[in-house]
C-alpha cells in the first residue's frame, strides 16, 4: 500500500471571487463587463490591502471579501486565468465564486447558483473546460434591456374587414387584396390616443 499524503479537509468557504469582463477602456462601462463592475463595487466597500498582477489576472486582497479577481484574458478565455489561479492557490472549483453577465435576465435581476451549465455564456464555458467541472458557485447578473413603447399601438377595429375576408376565403381574396398588403400596417395600426 502506498503512503499518500492525506489531503486537507476543505471548508465550504469561498476563497476567490472572480468577476468576468473584458480588459480595456472601450469595454470598461459596458453591460457585458458587469463582473468587473461588481468587483469594483466590492473594492469600494472594502478597499484592497494588497494588489498584484499576474499574466492572466489582476488580484485584490481585501479584509472583508478575501481575494478578488479580474481575469485579463478577455471574456471568452476566462477559464485560462481561473484555472491558473486555482492551480497556484490549490483551490477546488467549489471555492471559486464567479460573477458574470446574463442576457437572459432582465437588467438588475440576479440569479445565484451553486453549480450548473454555462448556458450560452462563452466565458463560463471556458471556465468549465479549464477546471473540468461545473461545480463552482456563480452569480448571474441580468443585462437584458426591456423595450417599452412610449406610444403604444392599437388595432383599428374599423379596418379589420381586410383580415377577416382573407381568413374566410384565402384563395379568393389573396390575389385581389395583395396590393393592399403594403398599406395594411399604415391603416390597421394607429397610435393610441
N, C-alpha and C positions, 0 to 999 in steps of 0.2 A: 504494500500500500504506500502510495506517495504521500509525503508530508507537504500538503499545500497550506500556505498561509491562509488563515481564516479572514474572510472579508469582513470589514467593519459593518456593524448593523447600521442601516441607513435610517435617517429620520425622515419624516414626511414634510420637511421644511423646503420652501423654495430657496434655492441658493443663487439663482441667476434670473434676472428679469430682462428679457430681450425684446426691444421694440423694433419691428421691421420697418424699413423705409429705403429710400434711395439717397445716396450721398450727393451733395452738390446744391448750390444755391437755387438752381432752376426747379428743384423738387421740394425745397425747404418747407413751403407752406401749402403744399398740395394735400388733398384728402388721402391720396394713396400713401402719404407719409405719416399717417396718424399714429403709427407705432413709435416713430421718432418723436412726434409731438407729445405723446404720452410720457416718454422718458424725460423729455424737457419739463413737463409739469411735475413729475416726481422729483426732479432735481430742484425745482423752485421750492417745493415743500421741505426737502431735505438735501441741502447742497452737498456736492461731492467733497469728501475729505481727502480723497486721493483720485487722481485721474491717470490713466495710462492708455497708450495706443499700441495696438499690435497690428500686424499686417492686415488683418481682416476685420478689426473692430475697434471701437472706442469703448473704454471701460470706465465706469464711475463707481467708486466705493462710497456708500452713504451710511450714516448711522441708523437711519430709520428703515430703509428698504434693502440694505445689503448691497450686492453688486448689480449694477445696471449696465446694459449693453446696447450699443447701436452698431449692428453689423455694417461694414463698409463695402460689402461685396455686390451691391445692388440687390434689389428685392428678390429676383428670381434665383439668386445663388446664395441666399441667406444660410442655407444648410452648411456650406463650407465654413463659415465663421462660427456657427453654433457648435458644429462637430469639433472644430479645433479647440474651442474653449472647454467643451465637455471633456475632451481627452486631457487637456492640460490641467484641469481642475478636478479630474476624476469624478465627474458628475453623471448621475443617472438621468435619463430623459424626464422622469417624474420630478426632478429637482430644478427643472428649467421652465419658467413661465414665459410664454410668447404672446406678445400683443401685436395685433395686425388689423388692417382694414378689411371690411367685408361689404361688398357692393350689394349683397342680397338683403342686408339690414338697412332700415331707414336711418338717416343721419341722426346721430345722438343715441341710438339704441346700442346696447352691448349684449353679448352672449358669452357666458363663461362655461367652459367645458373642461373636464379632467383629461379627456383624450378624444380622439376621433380622426376622421379622414381630413384630407386637405380641401375637399370640395373642389372649387375651381381656382384656388389660390396657389400660384406657382411658387411663391416663397415658402409657404408651408409644405408644399410637396418636396421642395429641395431639402428642408429640414428632415422630413420623414425619410427621404432617400439616404441622407448622410448619417442620421442617427440609427437607421434601421428599425425605427419604432414610431408608432402613432401615439404612444402613451406619455405624452407631455401635456401639461395643462396649457390652456390658451384663453385669451380674452379677445373676442372678435368685436371690433368697433364699427358700427354702421356708418357708411358714407353715401348711401343712396339718396339722391335728391328726389323729393316728391314734387311733381309738377302740379301747380294749382292754376286753374284758369281764372284770369282776372274777370273776364266777362263770359259766363257760361253760355253755351249754345243750347237751343231747344229746337225740337222738330215742329215745323209749322203744320198744324193739323189740317189746314185747308188744302195743302198741296199733296197730301198722302195718296190721292187717287192714282197717281202715276205708279206708285209702288204696288198698290192694290191690284191694278189692271195687269201689271207684269206678272204678279204671283198667280192670278187666276188663270191666265191664258198666255203662258210664256211664248209659245210659238207664234201666236197672232201678233202680239204687241212688241216682241223683242226687236224686230227689224224696223217696225213703224216708229218706235219711240227712241231708237238709237241716237238720233240727232239731239234729243233732249238730255242725254246722259251727262253731257258737259255742264248743262245748266242745273242739274239735279242738286248739286251742292249749294249753289247760289240760291235757288228757290226754296229748297226744303230746310235748310239750316239757317236760321236767322238769330241774331243776338237776342238774348233775353232782355226784357225791358228793365 
